[in-house]
Amino acid sequence: MSAPVLRVEGLSKRFAAPGGGVIGAVNDVSFTLAAGETLGLVGESGSGKSTLGRCVLRLTAPSEGRVIFMGQDITSVPEARCRPLRANMQMVFQDPWAALNPRMTARDLIEEPLMLHTRLSRAERRDEATRLGLRVRLPSAMLDRYPSELSGGQQQRVCIARAIATKPALIVLDEPTSSLDLSVRAGILDLLAELKEETGAAMLFITHDLGTLRLMADRVMVMYLGRVVEQATAAEVFERPAHPYTQALMSAHLPADPAVPLARHVLRGEIPSPINLPPGCGFASRCPVAIPACRERLPPLEELAPGHRAACLRVADGGNRIPS
């Protein structure tokens, strides 16, 4: 079996909080990602998804743990030595308008990574930019426009063309469709699915959209307050979620068939502050099935079945299911 494209071991990221204290944005996260696989990363806002994605690409330096990319430990590699790796690891950001230089045309923006990471001549870069534009369904004439002259969906297509220009082994997509309307979103998701099949790139897909998650992900990793609470295949997470937080999260998914009955789990209580996290399970203050031990002991991420892991003390006694 070939080595994974990405292996993350015990990764944590902490920030100093204003007025003192420490914000635990990411806490002891481990996972692997294989070539051609899409790992969906889901959780509420503030769960640490984007921070984890940035740490993986070394856009943010981790506080602890290891990031091993294509067999190389890049955790402590100086920034100057990270630059040659950038051709093989790319990111598509949530807001395409903020990610694009407004003074450059779409063609120049697509050519930029080719200029930085390849030895193509100017004419070859222009031809490749045209080919990439067509691949993401942007006609050649549209490439001479500036970002302000493009729609949000067209801007995101430029970002995707830039990301795939150097044929990377890993692409991190940070909510790439959240700022787009539904019709445009569908087109972008179709494009990403096609590109995954064509390129074989590993993808870390960060989202809070459960419909997108079910469509795009092979495996799913659920985060809460910076920790992974469940990992499994997408089908397993949607059909048999083990952690109470995952159950509540998945209950918010609206099925396509309006005849399917809904069983919503409405959470009550407050999310603990990420500054100096309390002992025990971070979800205990909102969990309908929590017991006193949940507030005292941090549950380990244990394997329930091959490929399915969850961090919940109630799994052992069968009390992890939220009553309907």
C-alpha positions in Angstrom: 0.0 0.0 0.0 1.4 3.4 -1.0 2.2 6.0 1.6 -0.4 8.7 2.2 0.0 12.1 0.6 -0.5 13.7 4.0 -0.1 12.5 7.5 -0.9 14.7 10.5 0.1 13.5 14.0 -1.0 15.2 17.2 -1.3 18.6 15.7 -2.2 21.5 18.0 -2.4 25.3 17.5 -2.7 27.7 20.3 -3.0 31.5 20.2 -2.4 34.0 23.0 -5.7 35.5 24.1 -6.1 39.3 24.6 -5.9 39.9 28.4 -4.2 36.7 29.1 -5.0 33.0 28.7 -4.5 30.7 25.7 -7.0 29.9 22.9 -6.8 26.2 21.9 -7.8 26.5 18.3 -6.7 23.0 17.3 -6.1 20.3 19.9 -4.2 17.0 19.2 -5.6 16.3 15.8 -4.3 13.2 13.8 -5.4 11.9 10.4 -4.1 10.7 7.0 -5.1 11.6 3.5 -4.4 9.4 0.5 -4.0 10.3 -3.2 -7.4 10.7 -4.9 -9.2 10.8 -1.6 -11.4 13.7 -0.3 -11.6 14.1 3.4 -14.5 16.3 4.5 -13.9 18.4 7.6 -17.0 19.6 9.2 -18.1 21.4 12.4 -19.6 24.6 13.7 -18.0 28.0 13.1 -15.0 28.3 15.5 -14.3 24.6 15.7 -10.8 25.0 14.2 -11.4 23.8 10.7 -9.7 26.7 8.8 -6.9 26.9 11.3 -6.2 23.2 10.8 -6.2 23.6 7.0 -3.7 26.5 7.2 -1.5 24.6 9.6 -1.4 21.6 7.2 -0.1 23.9 4.4 2.3 25.7 6.8 0.5 29.0 6.2 0.3 29.0 10.0 2.9 27.3 12.1 1.6 24.6 14.4 2.3 24.8 18.1 2.8 21.0 18.5 2.6 17.9 16.4 3.9 16.9 13.0 2.8 17.5 9.4 4.3 14.9 7.0 3.7 15.7 3.4 4.7 13.2 0.7 7.0 11.5 3.2 8.7 14.7 4.3 8.2 16.2 7.8 7.5 19.9 7.0 6.4 20.9 10.5 9.5 22.9 11.3 10.8 23.6 7.8 11.9 27.3 7.4 9.6 29.3 5.3 12.3 29.7 2.6 12.4 26.0 2.2 8.6 25.7 2.1 8.4 27.7 -1.2 9.5 24.8 -3.5 6.7 22.7 -1.8 4.0 25.2 -2.7 3.7 23.8 -6.3 2.5 20.5 -4.8 0.2 21.9 -2.1 -2.5 24.5 -3.0 -5.5 26.2 -1.3 -8.8 27.5 -2.5 -10.1 30.1 -0.1 -13.6 30.8 1.0 -13.8 34.4 -0.4 -12.5 34.5 -4.0 -12.7 38.3 -4.1 -10.3 38.6 -1.2 -8.0 35.9 -2.7 -7.5 37.6 -6.1 -5.3 40.6 -6.8 -7.7 43.2 -8.2 -5.0 44.8 -10.4 -4.3 41.6 -12.3 -6.4 40.1 -15.1 -7.8 36.6 -14.7 -5.1 35.4 -17.3 -2.3 37.0 -15.3 -3.7 35.4 -12.1 -3.7 32.0 -13.6 -0.2 32.4 -15.1 1.3 33.6 -11.8 1.8 30.1 -10.3 3.2 28.9 -13.6 5.7 31.7 -13.6 6.7 30.9 -10.0 6.9 27.2 -10.2 7.6 26.1 -13.8 10.1 26.9 -16.5 7.4 27.5 -19.2 8.1 30.4 -21.6 5.8 33.4 -21.7 4.0 32.0 -24.7 3.7 28.6 -23.2 2.3 30.1 -20.0 -0.3 32.0 -22.0 -1.4 28.8 -23.8 -1.5 26.9 -20.5 -3.6 29.6 -18.9 -6.1 29.5 -21.8 -6.3 25.7 -21.5 -6.8 26.0 -17.7 -9.5 28.6 -18.2 -11.4 26.4 -20.6 -11.0 23.5 -18.2 -12.8 25.5 -15.5 -15.3 26.8 -18.1 -14.0 30.3 -18.5 -13.8 31.3 -22.2 -10.5 32.8 -23.4 -12.1 36.3 -23.8 -13.1 36.3 -20.2 -9.5 35.8 -19.1 -8.7 39.4 -20.1 -11.1 40.7 -17.5 -10.3 41.9 -14.0 -11.8 40.3 -10.9 -14.2 43.2 -10.5 -15.6 42.4 -13.9 -16.3 38.7 -13.0 -19.2 37.2 -11.0 -18.5 35.4 -7.7 -18.7 32.0 -9.4 -16.3 33.1 -12.2 -13.8 34.5 -9.6 -13.9 31.1 -7.8 -13.2 29.4 -11.1 -10.1 31.5 -11.5 -9.0 30.5 -8.0 -9.5 26.8 -8.9 -7.6 27.2 -12.1 -4.7 28.7 -10.2 -4.8 25.9 -7.7 -4.6 23.1 -10.3 -2.1 24.9 -12.5 0.9 23.2 -11.0 -0.7 19.8 -10.7 -0.6 19.7 -6.9 -0.7 16.5 -4.9 -2.8 18.2 -2.2 -5.6 20.8 -2.4 -7.2 22.3 0.7 -10.6 23.8 -0.1 -11.8 26.1 2.6 -15.6 26.4 2.2 -15.1 27.2 -1.6 -18.8 27.5 -2.3 -20.2 29.2 0.8 -20.2 32.7 -0.7 -22.0 31.5 -3.9 -25.7 31.1 -4.7 -27.1 27.7 -5.1 -27.1 27.4 -8.9 -23.4 28.6 -9.1 -22.5 26.3 -6.2 -23.7 23.3 -8.1 -21.5 24.1 -11.1 -18.5 24.5 -8.9 -19.1 21.2 -7.1 -19.5 19.4 -10.4 -16.2 20.9 -11.6 -14.4 19.9 -8.4 -15.7 16.3 -8.7 -14.4 16.2 -12.3 -11.0 17.6 -11.4 -10.6 15.1 -8.6 -11.2 12.2 -11.0 -8.8 13.8 -13.6 -5.9 14.8 -11.4 -6.0 12.2 -8.6 -5.2 15.0 -6.1 -5.9 14.5 -2.4 -8.4 17.0 -1.2 -9.1 18.4 2.3 -12.6 19.8 1.9 -13.6 22.2 4.7 -17.3 22.9 4.9 -20.3 23.5 7.2 -22.7 22.5 4.4 -23.9 18.9 5.0 -25.3 18.5 1.5 -21.9 19.4 0.0 -20.2 17.1 2.5 -22.3 14.1 1.5 -21.7 14.8 -2.2 -18.0 15.4 -2.1 -16.4 13.5 0.8 -15.1 9.9 0.9 -14.4 10.2 4.6 -15.6 12.7 7.2 -13.8 14.2 10.2 -16.1 16.0 12.7 -14.5 18.8 14.9 -15.8 20.4 18.0 -13.8 23.1 19.9 -10.6 22.2 18.1 -10.8 18.5 18.7 -11.8 15.6 16.5 -14.9 13.9 17.9 -15.6 11.4 15.1 -14.0 10.0 12.0 -15.6 7.6 9.5 -16.7 7.2 5.9 -19.3 9.7 4.7 -22.0 7.0 4.5 -21.2 5.9 8.1 -21.3 9.4 9.5 -24.7 10.2 7.9 -26.3 6.8 8.6 -24.8 5.8 11.9 -23.2 8.7 13.7 -21.9 7.7 17.1 -20.9 10.9 18.9 -23.9 12.9 20.2 -22.5 16.1 18.6 -22.3 14.3 15.2 -25.9 13.1 15.7 -27.1 16.6 16.4 -25.1 17.9 13.4 -26.4 15.3 11.0 -30.0 15.7 12.2 -29.9 19.2 10.7 -29.4 17.8 7.2 -32.4 18.1 5.0 -32.9 15.0 2.8 -33.9 15.5 -0.9 -37.1 13.5 -0.4 -39.6 15.8 1.4 -41.5 12.6 2.6 -38.6 11.5 4.8 -39.5 12.3 8.4 -37.2 14.7 10.2 -35.8 14.0 13.7 -34.0 17.2 14.8 -31.9 17.2 17.9 -31.9 20.7 19.2 -28.9 21.4 21.5 -29.2 23.6 24.6 -26.6 25.2 26.7 -23.5 27.3 26.0 -20.4 26.4 24.1 -17.4 26.6 26.5 -14.9 29.4 25.8 -11.9 28.2 23.8 -9.7 30.2 26.3 -8.3 27.7 28.9 -10.7 24.9 28.0 -12.4 23.1 30.9 -11.4 19.5 31.8 -13.4 16.6 30.3 -15.4 16.6 27.1 -15.9 20.0 25.6 -19.4 19.0 24.5 -20.6 17.9 27.9 -22.3 21.3 28.7 -24.6 20.8 25.7 -24.8 17.0 25.5 -28.3 15.5 26.3 -26.7 12.2 27.4 -23.7 13.5 29.4 -22.9 12.0 32.8 -20.7 13.4 35.5 -17.6 11.5 34.2 -17.9 13.4 30.9 -17.0 16.6 32.7 -14.0 15.1 34.5 -12.2 13.0 31.9 -11.3 13.8 28.3 -12.6 10.9 26.1 -10.1 9.3 23.8 -10.8 8.9 20.1 -11.4 5.1 20.0 -12.1 2.8 17.2 -15.7 1.5 17.1 -15.4 -0.5 13.9 -12.8 -0.6 11.1 -12.3 3.0 9.9 -14.9 4.4 12.4 -13.6 6.3 15.5 -15.4 8.4 18.1 -14.5 10.3 21.3 -17.4 9.6 23.7 -17.4 7.9 27.1 -21.0 6.9 26.6 -20.3 4.5 23.7 -19.0 1.9 26.2 -22.4 1.6 28.0 -24.5 2.2 24.9 -25.8 5.5 26.2 -24.4 7.6 23.4 -27.6 7.8 21.3 -29.7 10.9 21.7 -33.3 9.9 22.3 -35.6 10.8 19.4 
